[in-house]
Amino acid sequence: TLNTAAFVALFHVLSETYRQKQKRIHIAEDNALLIRALAARTPPKSTRLRIWFNKCRQLADKVRVASWTLLPRTANASSRSLAQLATET
């Protein structure tokens, strides 16, 4: 699902951030469930999403995410084109 894909993508971003020893990053994402869950530290109900939530939350704490911002999908041109490409293939 799109929610799972968003958590997996964030996990990879946070993993690379941790690998590069970066700290205090700002996350801007167009997935409301992901932003709401991670900012409030409230795991999703879905078991699969909860697993990815826990992985992301641990890495987010390690890199000390400074802020979680919900970015409107209409303002995120790259995500729109990637989502369209994913549905076409």
Residue pairs with C-beta under 8 A, 6 or more apart in sequence:
2 31
2 83
3 31
3 33
3 34
3 44
3 46
3 49
4 48
4 49
4 52
5 86
6 29
6 31
6 33
6 34
7 34
7 49
7 52
7 53
7 55
7 56
8 52
10 27
10 29
10 34
10 38
10 56
11 52
11 55
11 56
11 59
13 27
14 56
14 59
14 60
14 63
14 65
15 59
17 25
17 59
17 63
18 59
18 62
18 63
22 63
23 63
23 64
24 63
24 64
24 65
24 66
25 63
25 64
25 65
25 66
26 65
26 66
26 67
26 69
27 35
27 38
27 60
27 65
27 67
27 68
27 69
28 69
28 70
28 71
29 35
29 68
29 69
29 70
29 71
30 70
30 71
30 72
30 73
30 75
30 76
30 79
32 70
33 44
33 49
35 68
35 69
35 70
36 42
36 70
37 43
37 44
37 49
37 53
38 53
38 56
38 57
38 60
38 65
38 68
39 68
41 57
43 49
43 50
43 53
43 54
44 50
44 53
73 79
73 80
74 80
